[in-house]
Amino acid sequence: MRERVKIQILDAVRRDGGKSSKKAIQAATGLAWGTVCKNVDAMIEEGILAFHRSSPSGRGRPTGCLVFNPESGFLGGFDLSGDHWRVLFTDLMFHRLFERTVPAPECADGETFYRAVVNFIRESLAESSLPASQLKGIGLGVSGNIDSETGVLVSAGNLGLKRGTDLNLRDRLEAEFGVRFFLMTSRAAAAWAEYHFGPYAGTGNLIVVGIGVGIGAAIISEHTLLPNRPDRPTGYIGHLYLPGIQRTCVCGESGCIEAFAGGRSLAEIAKERFPGKAVDARTLDTLAAAGNREAMDLLRRAADYDAFAVAFLLQMYHPDALIFYGGQCRAGGFLYGELLRRLDFHVPPARRGGMSISISELGDRHVALGAARLYFEKLF
């Protein structure tokens, strides 16, 4: 995803923290002087940027700096996952203005899901007290199979929406709210947040893997976020087929890694193994860490499946960094530790070429932040 000229200029202003100048922008971007001047002047006229003048200390022309116009509007980034829904409103410099998280609602079909999304957006705007007239648009990260070009939600098994849902989400939301929307998978949003805001920002070859209720990944290759298409999904490692898995997945097929190792699947298995006890994936991890043999065996098997899937990606794309996120990826957690050990078996460190492995440092808001960023790039 090659950045356009306006995006490069706005990023340079953002990185300078409100102390930028045309010369500083040219130095940071390598753009021609005429290109910088033309685009900066245009964005000042549009009200996106502002020039703050300061009086010279002696003789000479007034000086000043370029900043984002605080009245130029704000962005919405939404994270619609299988266990929670989160909204993050930011200004155009991606400073947090408002954040809200609610449990994911139960959705029996596409229409129920659509109404739940509309209500969540309306309630969030009302609670934020931000002027709706200044909303520039919304990026929507969904844990499902998305056609970003058409804005159609094909399916979202962990949200209760089976294959063939084919909900025309973007067009309906744009008609409902009168602003533009951009839809993407939650994995793509998480990866783009890491690329722009995480410790490995700017790393050209990056893989981000989410292991929580669902299991999936997004790939950045040579600074480009690989696109996802419904007929050729990218990073759907949770749905890799393994003959030893007999359970039926939320996608309707059997043999998927997620059908055993996904957080919801592990919780269902735990209920079978520990009758009468309320055991979810997190509790299962705690039991395993405390030495419960059955919990340890379950999570070791899940970790082996996860490691197999991740190893496949590493050998295909040879990233410079691998970043994990999700409810099952916790520093010191039993499953995460087993995953790393098994990953060493599948792809020994000597074969990884100095690749870094870490857990995301962006916190729970990274999908919403990445969704806002991806919309921002469509805006300009």
C-alpha positions as CSV (number, residue, x, y, z in Angstrom):
1,M,0.0,0.0,0.0
2,R,2.1,2.9,-1.3
3,E,1.4,6.2,0.4
4,R,0.2,9.1,-1.6
5,V,1.7,12.5,-1.5
6,K,-0.8,14.1,0.9
7,I,-0.5,11.1,3.3
8,Q,3.3,11.5,3.3
9,I,3.0,15.2,4.1
10,L,0.4,14.7,6.8
11,D,2.5,11.9,8.4
12,A,5.5,14.2,8.4
13,V,3.5,16.9,10.2
14,R,2.2,14.3,12.7
15,R,5.7,13.0,13.5
16,D,6.9,16.5,14.1
17,G,4.2,17.0,16.7
18,G,3.0,20.4,15.5
19,K,6.4,21.9,14.9
20,S,6.7,21.2,11.2
21,S,7.6,23.4,8.2
22,K,7.7,23.0,4.5
23,K,11.5,22.5,4.6
24,A,11.1,19.9,7.3
25,I,8.5,18.1,5.3
26,Q,10.7,18.0,2.2
27,A,13.6,16.6,4.2
28,A,11.4,13.9,5.8
29,T,9.6,12.8,2.6
30,G,12.1,13.5,-0.1
31,L,9.4,15.1,-2.2
32,A,10.2,17.9,-4.7
33,W,9.9,21.4,-3.2
34,G,7.2,22.4,-5.6
35,T,5.2,19.3,-4.7
36,V,5.4,20.1,-1.0
37,C,4.4,23.7,-1.4
38,K,1.5,22.9,-3.8
39,N,0.0,20.3,-1.5
40,V,0.6,22.1,1.8
41,D,-1.0,25.3,0.5
42,A,-4.0,23.2,-0.8
43,M,-4.5,21.5,2.5
44,I,-4.3,24.9,4.3
45,E,-7.0,26.2,2.0
46,E,-9.1,23.0,2.6
47,G,-8.8,23.6,6.4
48,I,-6.9,20.4,7.1
49,L,-3.6,22.2,8.0
50,A,-3.1,25.5,9.6
51,F,0.0,27.8,9.7
52,H,0.7,29.2,13.2
53,R,2.6,32.4,12.8
54,S,5.0,33.7,15.5
55,S,6.7,37.1,15.6
56,P,10.4,37.2,14.8
57,S,12.8,38.1,17.6
58,G,14.5,40.6,15.4
59,R,14.2,41.9,11.9
60,G,12.9,39.6,9.3
61,R,9.9,37.8,8.1
62,P,7.4,36.2,10.5
63,T,8.1,32.6,11.3
64,G,5.7,29.8,12.3
65,C,4.9,26.1,12.0
66,L,2.4,23.8,10.3
67,V,-0.1,22.0,12.5
68,F,-3.3,20.0,12.0
69,N,-6.4,22.2,12.2
70,P,-8.2,20.9,15.3
71,E,-11.5,21.8,13.7
72,S,-10.8,19.8,10.6
73,G,-12.7,16.8,11.9
74,F,-12.2,13.5,13.6
75,L,-12.1,9.8,12.6
76,G,-13.8,6.7,13.8
77,G,-12.1,3.3,14.2
78,F,-14.3,0.3,15.1
79,D,-13.3,-3.2,16.2
80,L,-16.1,-5.7,15.9
81,S,-14.7,-9.0,17.3
82,G,-16.3,-12.1,18.5
83,D,-16.0,-11.2,22.2
84,H,-16.1,-7.4,22.3
85,W,-16.9,-4.3,20.3
86,R,-14.7,-1.3,20.6
87,V,-14.8,2.3,19.2
88,L,-11.9,4.7,19.1
89,F,-12.5,8.3,17.9
90,T,-9.3,10.2,17.1
91,D,-8.3,13.5,15.6
92,L,-6.4,13.5,12.3
93,M,-3.1,13.1,14.3
94,F,-4.5,9.9,15.8
95,H,-4.8,11.4,19.3
96,R,-7.4,9.6,21.3
97,L,-10.6,11.7,21.7
98,F,-13.0,9.0,23.0
99,E,-13.0,5.2,23.5
100,R,-15.7,2.8,24.5
101,T,-15.9,-1.0,24.7
102,V,-18.9,-3.3,25.1
103,P,-19.5,-7.1,25.1
104,A,-20.2,-8.4,21.5
105,P,-23.9,-8.8,21.1
106,E,-25.5,-12.1,20.0
107,C,-26.5,-11.9,16.3
108,A,-28.7,-14.5,14.7
109,D,-28.5,-13.1,11.2
110,G,-27.2,-10.3,9.0
111,E,-30.1,-8.0,9.7
112,T,-29.7,-8.4,13.5
113,F,-26.0,-7.7,13.1
114,Y,-26.6,-4.6,11.0
115,R,-29.0,-3.1,13.5
116,A,-26.6,-3.8,16.3
117,V,-23.8,-2.0,14.4
118,V,-26.0,1.0,13.8
119,N,-27.0,1.2,17.4
120,F,-23.4,0.9,18.6
121,I,-22.3,3.7,16.3
122,R,-25.2,6.0,17.3
123,E,-24.7,5.3,21.1
124,S,-20.9,5.9,20.8
125,L,-21.4,9.2,19.0
126,A,-23.9,10.4,21.6
127,E,-21.8,9.3,24.5
128,S,-18.6,10.9,23.1
129,S,-20.3,14.4,22.8
130,L,-18.2,15.0,19.7
131,P,-20.0,17.0,17.0
132,A,-21.3,14.4,14.5
133,S,-21.0,17.0,11.7
134,Q,-17.2,16.9,12.1
135,L,-17.0,13.1,11.6
136,K,-14.8,12.6,8.5
137,G,-15.7,8.9,8.3
138,I,-15.3,5.5,9.8
139,G,-13.0,2.5,9.4
140,L,-14.7,-0.7,10.4
141,G,-12.5,-3.7,11.4
142,V,-14.6,-6.9,11.5
143,S,-13.6,-10.4,12.6
144,G,-14.8,-12.1,9.5
145,N,-14.5,-12.4,5.7
146,I,-14.7,-9.0,4.1
147,D,-14.7,-7.8,0.5
148,S,-13.1,-4.4,1.1
149,E,-13.6,-3.3,-2.5
150,T,-17.4,-3.7,-2.4
151,G,-17.9,-3.3,1.4
152,V,-19.7,-6.6,1.6
153,L,-19.5,-8.8,4.8
154,V,-19.4,-12.3,3.4
155,S,-19.4,-14.2,6.7
156,A,-18.3,-13.8,10.3
157,G,-18.5,-17.2,12.0
158,N,-17.4,-15.9,15.4
159,L,-20.2,-13.3,15.2
160,G,-22.8,-15.8,14.3
161,L,-22.9,-15.0,10.6
162,K,-22.5,-18.0,8.4
163,R,-21.1,-18.2,4.9
164,G,-23.5,-16.7,2.4
165,T,-24.6,-13.8,4.7
166,D,-23.3,-11.3,2.0
167,L,-24.4,-8.2,3.9
168,N,-23.9,-5.0,1.9
169,L,-22.7,-3.3,5.1
170,R,-20.7,-0.3,3.7
171,D,-23.5,1.1,1.4
172,R,-26.2,0.7,4.0
173,L,-24.1,2.4,6.7
174,E,-23.1,5.2,4.4
175,A,-26.8,5.8,3.7
176,E,-27.7,5.6,7.4
177,F,-25.0,8.0,8.6
178,G,-24.2,10.2,5.6
179,V,-20.4,9.7,5.9
180,R,-18.0,7.4,4.1
181,F,-17.1,4.0,5.5
182,F,-14.2,1.6,4.8
183,L,-14.4,-2.1,5.8
184,M,-11.5,-4.4,6.4
185,T,-10.7,-7.6,8.4
186,S,-9.7,-7.0,12.0
187,R,-6.4,-8.7,11.2
188,A,-5.6,-6.2,8.5
189,A,-6.5,-3.4,10.8
190,A,-4.2,-4.8,13.6
191,A,-1.3,-5.2,11.2
192,W,-1.6,-1.7,9.8
193,A,-1.7,-0.2,13.4
194,E,1.5,-2.1,14.2
195,Y,3.1,-0.8,11.0
196,H,2.3,2.8,11.8
197,F,2.2,3.1,15.6
198,G,3.9,0.0,17.2
199,P,7.6,-0.5,18.2
200,Y,8.2,-2.0,14.7
201,A,6.6,0.9,12.8
202,G,8.0,1.1,9.3
203,T,9.3,-2.5,9.2
204,G,8.9,-3.5,5.6
205,N,8.2,-7.2,6.2
206,L,5.9,-7.9,9.1
207,I,3.5,-10.6,10.1
208,V,0.8,-10.0,12.8
209,V,-1.0,-13.0,14.2
210,G,-4.2,-12.9,16.4
211,I,-4.9,-15.8,18.6
212,G,-8.1,-15.3,20.7
213,V,-11.7,-16.3,20.0
214,G,-10.5,-16.8,16.4
215,I,-7.1,-17.3,14.8
216,G,-5.9,-15.3,11.9
217,A,-3.0,-13.3,10.5
218,A,-2.1,-10.4,8.2
219,I,1.0,-9.9,6.2
220,I,2.9,-6.8,5.3
221,S,5.4,-7.5,2.5
222,E,7.8,-4.8,1.2
223,H,5.7,-2.2,3.1
224,T,2.5,-3.4,1.4
225,L,-0.4,-4.8,3.3
226,L,-1.4,-7.9,1.3
227,P,-5.0,-7.6,0.2
228,N,-7.8,-10.0,1.4
229,R,-10.4,-11.2,-1.0
230,P,-13.3,-13.5,-0.2
231,D,-12.3,-16.0,-2.8
232,R,-8.6,-15.8,-1.9
233,P,-8.4,-14.9,1.8
234,T,-5.0,-13.9,3.1
235,G,-3.8,-15.0,6.5
236,Y,-6.8,-17.3,7.3
237,I,-4.5,-19.7,9.2
238,G,-7.2,-20.7,11.6
239,H,-9.0,-22.4,8.8
240,L,-6.0,-24.5,7.6
241,Y,-7.1,-28.1,7.3
242,L,-5.5,-30.7,9.6
243,P,-6.9,-34.3,9.3
244,G,-6.6,-35.0,13.1
245,I,-9.2,-32.3,14.0
246,Q,-12.7,-33.8,14.0
247,R,-14.6,-30.9,15.5
248,T,-16.8,-28.6,13.3
249,C,-15.6,-25.1,12.9
250,V,-17.7,-21.9,13.1
251,C,-17.2,-21.7,9.3
252,G,-19.2,-24.9,8.9
253,E,-16.2,-27.1,7.9
254,S,-14.5,-29.7,10.0
255,G,-10.7,-30.1,10.4
256,C,-9.9,-26.3,10.9
257,I,-7.2,-25.5,13.4
258,E,-9.6,-22.9,15.0
259,A,-12.1,-25.7,15.6
260,F,-9.8,-27.0,18.3
261,A,-7.4,-24.1,19.2
262,G,-9.7,-21.0,19.0
263,G,-10.7,-19.6,22.4
264,R,-14.3,-20.4,22.0
265,S,-13.6,-24.0,20.9
266,L,-11.2,-24.5,23.8
267,A,-13.9,-23.3,26.2
268,E,-16.4,-25.8,24.8
269,I,-13.8,-28.6,25.0
270,A,-13.0,-27.6,28.6
271,K,-16.7,-27.8,29.5
272,E,-16.7,-31.4,28.3
273,R,-13.5,-32.3,30.2
274,F,-14.4,-30.4,33.4
275,P,-18.2,-30.9,33.8
276,G,-19.9,-28.6,36.2
277,K,-17.1,-26.0,36.1
278,A,-17.1,-22.6,34.4
279,V,-13.9,-22.9,32.4
280,D,-13.1,-20.5,29.6
281,A,-9.8,-20.2,27.6
282,R,-8.2,-17.9,30.2
283,T,-9.2,-20.1,33.1
284,L,-7.8,-23.1,31.2
285,D,-4.5,-21.3,30.8
286,T,-4.4,-20.6,34.5
287,L,-5.1,-24.3,35.3
288,A,-2.4,-25.4,33.0
289,A,0.1,-23.0,34.5
290,A,-0.8,-24.5,37.9
291,G,0.0,-28.0,36.7
292,N,-3.4,-29.4,35.9
293,R,-2.4,-32.3,33.6
294,E,-5.6,-32.3,31.4
295,A,-5.5,-28.6,30.9
296,M,-1.8,-28.8,30.0
297,D,-2.4,-31.6,27.5
298,L,-5.2,-29.6,25.8
299,L,-3.2,-26.4,25.5
300,R,-0.1,-28.2,24.3
301,R,-2.1,-29.7,21.5
302,A,-3.6,-26.3,20.7
303,A,-0.1,-24.7,20.8
304,D,1.2,-27.3,18.4
305,Y,-1.6,-26.5,15.9
306,D,-1.0,-22.8,16.3
307,A,2.7,-23.2,15.8
308,F,2.2,-25.3,12.7
309,A,0.1,-22.5,11.1
310,V,2.5,-19.7,12.1
311,A,5.5,-21.7,10.9
312,F,3.8,-22.0,7.5
313,L,3.6,-18.2,7.2
314,L,7.2,-17.6,8.4
315,Q,8.6,-19.9,5.8
316,M,6.4,-18.4,3.1
317,Y,7.1,-14.7,3.8
318,H,10.3,-14.5,5.8
319,P,9.3,-11.5,7.9
320,D,11.6,-9.2,9.9
321,A,9.2,-9.3,12.8
322,L,6.4,-11.4,14.1
323,I,3.9,-9.8,16.4
324,F,1.2,-11.7,18.4
325,Y,-2.0,-10.3,19.9
326,G,-5.3,-11.6,21.3
327,G,-6.6,-13.1,24.5
328,Q,-4.5,-16.2,24.3
329,C,-1.2,-14.3,23.8
330,R,-0.1,-13.2,27.2
331,A,3.5,-12.9,28.4
332,G,4.0,-15.7,30.9
333,G,0.9,-17.5,29.8
334,F,1.1,-21.3,29.4
335,L,-0.2,-21.5,25.9
336,Y,1.9,-18.7,24.6
337,G,5.0,-20.2,26.1
338,E,4.2,-23.6,24.6
339,L,3.6,-21.9,21.2
340,L,7.0,-20.3,21.2
341,R,8.7,-23.6,22.1
342,R,6.9,-25.5,19.3
343,L,7.6,-22.7,16.9
344,D,11.3,-23.2,17.6
345,F,10.8,-26.8,16.6
346,H,9.0,-26.1,13.4
347,V,11.2,-23.2,12.4
348,P,14.5,-23.3,14.3
349,P,16.0,-19.9,15.2
350,A,18.9,-20.5,12.9
351,R,16.4,-20.6,10.0
352,R,14.6,-17.3,11.0
353,G,17.4,-14.9,10.0
354,G,17.3,-12.7,13.1
355,M,13.5,-12.3,13.0
356,S,12.0,-10.6,16.2
357,I,9.1,-12.1,18.0
358,S,6.9,-10.2,20.5
359,I,3.5,-9.5,21.8
360,S,1.8,-6.3,20.7
361,E,2.4,-3.2,22.8
362,L,-0.4,-1.2,21.5
363,G,-3.0,-2.6,23.9
364,D,-6.6,-3.5,23.2
365,R,-7.3,-0.6,20.9
366,H,-4.9,-1.6,18.1
367,V,-7.6,-3.0,15.8
368,A,-9.7,0.2,16.1
369,L,-6.6,2.4,15.7
370,G,-5.6,0.5,12.5
371,A,-9.2,0.7,11.2
372,A,-9.1,4.5,11.7
373,R,-5.7,4.6,9.9
374,L,-6.9,2.6,6.9
375,Y,-9.9,4.9,6.5
376,F,-7.6,7.9,6.9
377,E,-5.6,6.7,3.9
378,K,-8.8,6.4,1.8
379,L,-9.8,9.9,2.8
380,F,-6.9,11.4,1.1
